[in-house]
Amino acid sequence: MSGNREFPIRMLPAIVGNAIYEVVQHTQAPLPMVVAEMLGVISLACQNRIDVCRLNNLRGPTSLFIVTIAESGERKSTVSKLLMKPIYQMEERLFEQYKQELINWQYNVKIFKAEEKALMSKLKSDIRCGKDPTMARECLKILQDSYPVEPVRYKLTFNDTTPAAIKEYLCGEWRSVGIISDEAGTVFNGYTLNELPFVNKMWDGSIYSVERKNAPEILIKNARLTLSLQVQPVVINRYIERKGDVAKGIGFFARTLICHPFSTQGYRQITNPVVSSEHLPVFHERLMEIVNESIINKDERICLHFSPEAGQRWVAFYNKVETEMRLIGFLSDFKDYASKVAENMARIAALLHYFNGNEGDISLTAVEAAVEISAWYVEEYIKLFSKPQELDLINTDANELYWWMKEYCSQNFVPYIRKNTILQYGPNRFRERNKTNELLSTLYSQGKISTYKKGKTLFIQPMDSLAVI
């Protein structure tokens, strides 16, 4: 779990960061959970508006796959509704409009078929009677060219569906959707992720052939798919037990930004009932501006390139990740995930740059933000998918730190210890901030400590010393 490692929210553009803080204030949900949902919403809005070009003009989608693990009661649904509200409202309006357009289209098709039948009768009559059928043929040809155009069904999101339904929809005129779920148990336990090779192809932006009975083959081309799934630990654990080897083996998890945020339950005290409400509407306004543009220009995407300095930073990040994949590197056991990190970073950079309203090439600022976010997700992935023996080592170190904290509290007759005290006076090999954060996260997840933050100071309390208060 992410524990006390802070998400680099300071790197986000103000229009995004301010809205995130506002949602956190309203819901007191874990900040990384809100950020993950925000990234999913931005991906959904922008994926049909922009692509990103990496080294050597390699063009690709900006769609993200995001999975956030959170317990029941973390206010997943509330966060999702707050961020997605205008999109859901728009979908309702578009559906009502589509139903009316469909009725009109069906009426026009009936008229067309009646006219077609009359002209076919005229053509047959002319041929049978030995008359010149040229006029009837010309009229029939003109009629065929005026077949009523079927209305486009603009559906932006799916929740619980099948791969067949998604394929059928992406074969149509609108080819940009998201599988969005704040309770993704139905997604992981149902049919939606049954065809992971197809899902991976959509992340890649590849062409996909759809063969149907009694109908010609259809190609899904230039389609875009966002995944934004919030799921309870018990559900994702069962999914990993059943299909985890397959999902990892074919690269589904490698493409996914996955995290398990630190729970805020038990710490959601109301200290100031008055919170700001001006930033979320600004975010929604920009969100819907992009969605409307993507519908108006549904067949045209802008390709964003990196500025020279941003391109150099991307290359440096790519090379660093590649180096860490070596035998003794940080990512040596996670080569599958590492192989996609730089591409995900490029997508995040493009999304942040465009959503912020910046013009021109992707800026160095956007790339630096994407680097920090990507690095945070790399640590989350490693924590979640580390080998058992690595976890055993962490648990051993965590237990040592736990008993040292208990001894400290006992000797000093205090119920808690400051985090900085551990960094200054704790066991020598634990006096490194990242290591301390990792071990405290493990102890918290095991229920052995509680934490309290006052200002910038973090206090840790061994659970069996609670009675001292």
C-alpha positions in Angstrom: 0.0 0.0 0.0 1.0 3.6 -0.5 1.1 4.2 3.2 2.8 7.5 4.1 4.5 8.0 0.8 2.8 11.1 -0.5 1.4 11.3 -4.0 3.2 14.1 -6.0 0.0 16.2 -6.3 2.1 19.4 -6.2 3.2 18.6 -9.7 -0.3 18.7 -11.2 -1.6 21.7 -13.1 -3.6 24.1 -10.9 -6.9 23.3 -12.6 -6.5 19.6 -11.8 -4.8 19.9 -8.4 -7.2 22.4 -7.0 -10.2 20.3 -8.0 -8.6 17.2 -6.4 -8.0 19.1 -3.1 -11.7 20.2 -3.2 -13.0 16.7 -3.7 -10.7 15.5 -0.9 -12.1 18.2 1.4 -15.7 17.3 0.6 -15.3 13.5 0.8 -12.2 13.0 3.0 -11.4 10.1 0.7 -7.8 9.0 0.2 -6.0 11.5 -2.0 -4.4 8.9 -4.4 -7.9 7.4 -5.0 -9.2 10.8 -6.0 -6.2 11.4 -8.2 -6.6 8.1 -9.9 -10.3 8.7 -10.6 -9.3 12.2 -11.9 -6.8 10.8 -14.3 -9.4 8.3 -15.6 -11.9 11.1 -16.2 -9.2 13.2 -18.1 -8.2 10.2 -20.1 -11.8 9.5 -21.1 -12.4 13.1 -22.2 -9.1 13.6 -24.1 -8.5 10.2 -25.7 -10.5 11.0 -28.8 -9.1 14.5 -29.0 -5.4 13.9 -28.8 -2.7 11.3 -29.5 0.9 11.6 -28.4 4.1 11.2 -30.5 7.2 9.8 -28.9 10.7 9.2 -30.3 10.9 9.0 -34.1 7.3 10.2 -34.5 5.9 7.0 -33.0 2.2 7.9 -32.6 0.0 6.3 -30.0 -3.1 6.8 -27.9 -3.4 8.8 -24.7 -5.8 6.3 -23.1 -5.0 5.1 -19.6 -5.9 1.9 -17.8 -6.3 2.6 -14.0 -7.2 0.2 -11.2 -7.6 1.5 -7.7 -7.9 -0.9 -4.8 -10.0 0.5 -1.9 -12.0 -1.0 0.9 -15.8 -0.6 1.2 -16.6 2.7 2.8 -13.7 4.7 1.2 -16.4 6.8 -0.6 -15.5 5.5 -4.0 -18.9 6.1 -5.5 -19.1 9.7 -4.1 -15.8 10.6 -5.6 -16.7 9.1 -9.0 -20.1 10.9 -9.1 -18.5 14.2 -8.2 -16.0 14.0 -11.0 -18.1 12.3 -13.6 -21.3 14.3 -13.0 -21.4 16.4 -16.2 -20.4 13.5 -18.4 -23.3 11.4 -17.0 -25.7 14.3 -17.5 -24.4 14.7 -21.1 -24.9 11.0 -21.8 -28.5 11.2 -20.7 -29.2 14.2 -23.0 -27.4 12.5 -25.9 -29.4 9.3 -25.4 -32.7 11.2 -25.4 -31.6 13.0 -28.6 -30.6 9.7 -30.1 -33.9 8.0 -29.4 -35.7 10.8 -31.2 -33.3 10.7 -34.1 -33.7 7.0 -34.3 -37.5 7.3 -34.6 -37.0 9.8 -37.4 -34.4 7.6 -39.1 -36.7 4.5 -39.0 -39.5 6.5 -40.5 -37.2 7.7 -43.3 -36.1 4.1 -43.9 -39.7 3.0 -44.4 -40.2 5.8 -46.9 -37.0 4.8 -48.7 -38.0 1.1 -48.9 -41.5 2.1 -50.3 -39.8 4.3 -52.9 -37.3 1.5 -53.7 -40.1 -1.0 -54.1 -42.0 1.3 -56.4 -39.0 1.9 -58.6 -38.1 -1.8 -58.7 -41.7 -2.5 -59.9 -41.3 0.2 -62.6 -38.0 -1.3 -63.7 -39.4 -4.8 -63.9 -42.4 -3.5 -65.8 -40.3 -1.6 -68.3 -38.2 -4.7 -68.9 -41.2 -7.0 -69.2 -43.0 -4.6 -71.6 -39.9 -4.1 -73.7 -39.6 -0.4 -72.8 -36.3 1.4 -72.2 -35.4 0.9 -68.5 -32.7 3.5 -68.4 -34.8 6.1 -66.6 -35.9 3.7 -63.9 -32.4 2.5 -63.4 -31.1 6.1 -63.0 -33.9 6.9 -60.5 -33.0 3.7 -58.6 -29.3 4.6 -58.5 -30.1 8.2 -57.3 -32.3 6.7 -54.6 -29.7 4.2 -53.4 -27.3 7.1 -53.0 -29.7 8.9 -50.6 -30.2 6.1 -48.1 -31.0 7.7 -44.7 -27.9 8.1 -42.6 -28.3 6.2 -39.3 -27.9 8.5 -36.3 -24.7 8.1 -34.2 -25.1 6.7 -30.7 -22.7 8.7 -28.6 -22.1 6.5 -25.6 -19.1 7.5 -23.6 -19.1 5.0 -20.8 -19.8 1.3 -20.1 -20.1 -0.2 -16.7 -20.9 -3.9 -16.7 -20.9 -5.3 -20.3 -19.4 -8.0 -22.5 -16.4 -7.8 -24.9 -18.9 -8.6 -27.8 -21.0 -5.5 -26.9 -17.9 -3.3 -26.7 -16.6 -4.6 -30.1 -20.0 -4.0 -31.7 -20.1 -0.5 -30.4 -16.6 0.3 -31.5 -17.4 -0.8 -35.0 -19.8 2.1 -35.3 -19.1 5.8 -36.0 -18.2 6.7 -32.4 -15.1 4.8 -31.3 -14.1 6.3 -28.0 -15.4 4.8 -24.8 -14.5 4.1 -21.2 -15.2 1.2 -18.9 -15.8 3.2 -15.7 -16.9 1.5 -12.4 -16.6 2.6 -8.8 -17.6 -0.9 -7.7 -15.7 -3.0 -10.2 -16.6 -6.4 -8.7 -19.0 -7.0 -11.6 -16.2 -6.1 -14.0 -13.6 -8.5 -12.5 -16.1 -11.2 -11.7 -18.1 -10.8 -14.9 -17.5 -10.9 -18.6 -16.0 -7.5 -19.3 -12.4 -8.6 -18.9 -12.8 -12.1 -20.4 -10.9 -11.2 -23.5 -7.8 -9.5 -22.3 -5.9 -9.7 -25.6 -8.7 -7.5 -27.1 -8.5 -5.1 -24.2 -4.7 -4.9 -24.6 -5.1 -4.2 -28.3 -7.4 -1.3 -27.5 -4.7 0.2 -25.1 -2.2 -0.2 -28.0 -4.5 1.5 -30.4 -4.2 -1.5 -32.8 -6.5 -2.6 -35.6 -8.8 -5.4 -34.5 -10.8 -7.7 -36.7 -14.3 -8.5 -35.7 -15.9 -11.5 -37.4 -19.6 -11.9 -37.2 -22.1 -14.6 -38.3 -23.9 -13.9 -41.6 -22.1 -10.5 -41.9 -18.9 -9.3 -43.5 -15.8 -8.9 -41.4 -15.4 -5.5 -39.8 -12.2 -3.8 -38.6 -12.0 -1.7 -35.4 -9.7 1.1 -36.4 -8.5 4.1 -34.4 -10.6 3.2 -31.4 -9.8 4.4 -27.9 -10.6 2.7 -24.6 -10.1 4.0 -21.1 -10.3 1.8 -18.0 -11.0 3.4 -14.7 -11.9 0.7 -12.1 -12.2 1.0 -8.3 -12.3 -2.4 -6.7 -12.3 -3.9 -3.2 -9.2 -5.9 -2.1 -11.0 -9.1 -1.7 -12.3 -8.9 -5.3 -8.9 -8.1 -6.9 -7.2 -10.8 -4.7 -9.6 -13.4 -5.9 -9.2 -12.2 -9.5 -5.4 -12.5 -9.2 -5.8 -16.0 -7.7 -7.9 -17.1 -10.6 -6.5 -15.2 -13.6 -3.5 -13.3 -12.3 -0.9 -15.4 -14.1 -2.7 -14.9 -17.4 -3.3 -11.2 -16.8 0.3 -10.6 -16.0 1.5 -13.0 -18.7 -0.2 -11.2 -21.5 0.6 -7.8 -20.2 -2.7 -6.5 -18.9 -1.3 -5.5 -15.5 1.8 -4.1 -17.2 -0.3 -1.6 -19.0 -2.3 -0.6 -15.8 -1.7 2.1 -13.3 -2.6 0.2 -10.2 -2.5 1.3 -6.6 -3.8 0.5 -3.1 -4.1 3.9 -1.3 -3.7 4.3 2.4 -7.2 4.2 4.1 -8.6 7.4 5.7 -11.3 5.6 7.6 -11.2 6.5 11.3 -9.4 9.8 10.5 -12.2 11.6 8.7 -12.8 14.2 11.4 -14.9 17.3 10.7 -12.7 20.2 11.7 -14.0 22.9 9.3 -17.5 22.4 7.9 -17.0 25.2 5.4 -15.0 24.0 2.3 -14.4 25.6 -1.0 -16.6 24.8 -4.0 -15.3 27.0 -6.8 -12.6 24.7 -8.3 -14.6 21.7 -9.3 -16.9 23.7 -11.6 -13.8 25.1 -13.4 -12.5 21.5 -13.9 -15.9 20.4 -15.2 -16.1 23.4 -17.6 -12.7 22.4 -19.2 -13.7 18.7 -19.2 -16.9 19.3 -21.1 -15.2 21.7 -23.5 -12.9 18.9 -24.5 -15.7 16.3 -24.7 -17.8 18.5 -27.0 -14.8 19.2 -29.2 -14.1 15.5 -29.5 -17.7 14.8 -30.6 -17.7 17.7 -33.1 -14.3 16.6 -34.5 -14.9 12.8 -33.9 -12.7 11.8 -36.9 -9.8 14.1 -36.3 -7.3 13.9 -33.5 -4.5 16.3 -32.7 -1.0 14.7 -32.3 1.1 16.3 -29.6 4.8 16.2 -29.9 7.4 16.8 -27.1 9.2 20.1 -27.0 13.0 19.6 -27.4 13.7 19.8 -23.6 10.7 17.7 -22.8 11.8 15.1 -25.4 15.3 14.9 -23.8 13.7 14.4 -20.4 11.5 11.6 -21.8 14.6 9.9 -23.3 16.4 10.2 -19.9 13.5 8.7 -18.1 13.2 5.9 -20.7 17.0 5.1 -20.3 16.8 5.1 -16.5 13.9 2.6 -16.6 15.8 0.5 -19.1 18.9 0.5 -16.9 16.8 -0.6 -13.8 15.7 -3.7 -15.7 19.2 -5.2 -15.5 20.0 -8.1 -13.3 20.5 -6.2 -10.1 18.3 -3.2 -11.0 15.3 -1.9 -9.1 13.0 -3.3 -11.9 14.8 -6.5 -12.6 11.8 -8.6 -11.4 9.2 -6.4 -13.1 10.4 -6.2 -16.7 6.8 -6.6 -18.0 5.7 -3.4 -16.2 8.9 -1.5 -16.8 8.5 -2.0 -20.6 5.3 0.1 -20.6 6.3 2.7 -18.0 7.8 5.2 -20.5 4.8 5.0 -22.8 2.4 5.6 -19.9 4.5 8.5 -18.8 4.2 10.0 -22.3 0.4 9.6 -22.2 0.1 11.2 -18.8 2.3 14.2 -19.9 0.2 14.7 -23.0 -3.1 14.6 -21.0 -1.9 17.1 -18.4 -0.5 19.4 -21.0 -3.6 19.4 -23.1 -6.1 19.5 -20.3 -4.4 22.5 -18.8 -5.1 24.4 -22.0 -1.5 24.7 -23.1 -0.8 25.2 -26.8 2.0 23.8 -28.8 4.3 21.0 -28.0 4.2 19.1 -24.6 6.1 21.2 -22.1 9.0 20.1 -19.8 6.7 21.0 -16.8 4.1 18.4 -18.0 6.8 15.8 -18.5 8.3 16.3 -15.0 4.8 15.9 -13.5 4.3 12.7 -15.5 7.7 11.4 -14.4 6.8 11.8 -10.7 3.4 10.3 -11.1 4.8 7.3 -13.1 7.5 6.7 -10.5 4.8 6.7 -7.7 2.8 4.1 -9.6 5.9 2.0 -10.2 6.5 1.8 -6.4 2.8 0.8 -6.0 3.1 -1.9 -8.6 6.3 -3.3 -6.9 4.6 -3.3 -3.5 1.6 -5.1 -4.8 3.3 -7.7 -7.0 6.6 -8.3 -5.0 7.6 -11.9 -4.6 6.7 -13.5 -1.3 10.3 -13.7 -0.1 10.7 -10.0 -0.6 7.5 -9.4 1.5 8.9 -11.7 4.2 12.0 -9.5 4.4 9.9 -6.4 4.7 7.8 -8.0 7.4 11.0 -9.0 9.3 12.3 -5.4 9.2 8.8 -4.1 10.0 8.7 -6.2 13.1 12.1 -5.0 14.2 11.0 -1.4 13.8 7.8 -2.1 15.7 9.5 -3.5 18.8 12.0 -0.7 18.7 9.1 1.8 18.8 7.4 0.0 21.6 10.6 0.0 23.6 11.1 3.7 23.0 7.5 4.5 24.1 8.0 2.4 27.2 11.3 4.0 28.2 10.1 7.5 27.6 6.6 7.0 29.1 4.9 8.3 26.0 2.1 6.7 23.9 3.5 7.8 20.6 6.7 8.6 18.6 7.4 11.2 16.0 8.4 9.9 12.5 11.4 12.2 12.6 12.6 10.5 15.8 12.8 7.2 14.0 14.8 8.9 11.2 17.2 10.4 13.8 17.5 7.8 16.5 16.0 4.5 15.1 18.0 1.5 14.0 20.8 2.7 11.6 19.5 0.7 8.6 16.1 2.3 8.9 17.2 5.9 9.0 16.3 6.5 5.4 13.0 8.1 4.6 11.8 5.8 1.9 12.7 2.7 3.9 10.9 4.1 7.0 7.8 4.9 4.9 7.8 1.4 3.5 8.0 -0.3 6.9 5.4 2.1 8.5 3.1 1.3 5.6 3.5 -2.4 6.2 2.8 -2.0 10.0 -0.2 0.1 9.4 -1.7 -2.4 6.9 -1.1 -5.1 9.6 -3.0 -3.1 12.1 0.0 -2.8 14.4 0.2 1.0 14.5 -2.0 4.0 14.2 -1.0 7.4 12.9 -1.9 11.0 13.5 -0.7 14.1 11.6 -0.4 17.5 13.3 0.8 20.2 10.9 3.7 18.6 9.1 4.6 16.2 12.0 3.5 12.6 11.8 3.0 10.7 15.1 3.0 6.9 15.2 1.5 4.9 18.0 1.9 1.1 18.6 -1.6 -0.2 18.8 -1.3 -2.1 22.1 -0.2 1.2 23.8 -3.5 2.9 23.0 -4.6 2.3 26.6 -1.9 4.7 27.8 -3.8 7.7 26.4 
